[in-house]
Amino acid sequence: MTELSLNILDIANNSTRAGAKNVIIRVAADRAKDLIEISVTDDGRGMDAELLRRMGDPFATTRTTRKVGMGVPLFKAASISTGGDFSIVSSPGKGTAVTASFGLSHIDRVPLGDVGSTLATLIGGAPKTDFKFVYSLDGKTYAFDTKEVKSVLGETDLTDVTTLSYLKDMINENIDNINGGYII
Amino acid sequence: MKTLQELQEIRDRMKSRVANRETADESDVRIVVGMATCGIAAGARPVLAAIGDEIESRKLTNVKVSQTGCIGICAYEPIVEVYVPNREKVTYVHMTPEKVGAVIARHIVNGSPVTEYTYSYAVANRGGNA
């Protein structure tokens, strides 16, 4: 993947496909610690130990286990290659949390990229799921929540292209505002 | 700075337009973008965004855009499927944001598929790119 935001889209798609009602995406960058941590946490159906074990071995799967693919291994490899740590915690019926950290200044770390577009794509693809997104750089934080969007707009349909395009731009503006010209 | 309040105002202005077509679903054109790992890695997200932008700027109200998982021909991603009622499905392959304008203008608006972007054309004229 050429942007970390594409990995986020891919991993969060797993959450919605696992029936999650709520997905929380956190991106926290810290220049002093030279680190970015990304987590995707959901309340979907979760995975048992056997499926969790298989997540690390995408090519061992057969057609009957097709729900395990390349998404997690790609995210993990992107993290490990920058000196980061990667973990998945999951429990059946409760949900899954995927956490990956990255060396902020590591030469192999790809840019964060267009997070607004990732969120707009997720919302448009799973309008019944609520997405919360929390971004921070050096402790300065921006939070976006589709629950808040729905309460302000007074209706639940967020899937029209005008709304999604506006939300995309709004999220990116807020991130840019926190970054103050710094590109992550 | 963009705000949810401003978005609400934009949506209020759009309401009349949307209300006019609440029941028109049967005649809707469906555009489906493959958004599995293979599609995302190949560039499906900007393709989807370009489709949305094009529909918005042309103010098309009879088009429904959705996403799907892996279509099974990953080497041809990004893949966009177009369903026009009473017509055969058209599968566009190796899509880019630049190709989206032609697909919307020629196929969705004027009803004539862009043959050279289709899967069947790509298979019949198979080059080095999958």
Interface residues (C-beta under 8 A of the other chain):
Chain A: M1 L6 L9 D10 N13 R17 G69 M70 G71 L74 D114 S117 T118 A120 T121 G124 G125 E148 V149 V152 L153 G154 D160 V161 T162 T163 L164 S165 Y166 L167 K168 D169 M170 E173 N174 N177
Chain B: M1 K2 T3 L4 Q5 L7 Q8 I10 R11 M14 V18 M35 A36 T37 C38 I40 A41 R45 P46 L48 A49 G52 D53 I55 E56 V65 S66 Q67 G69 C70
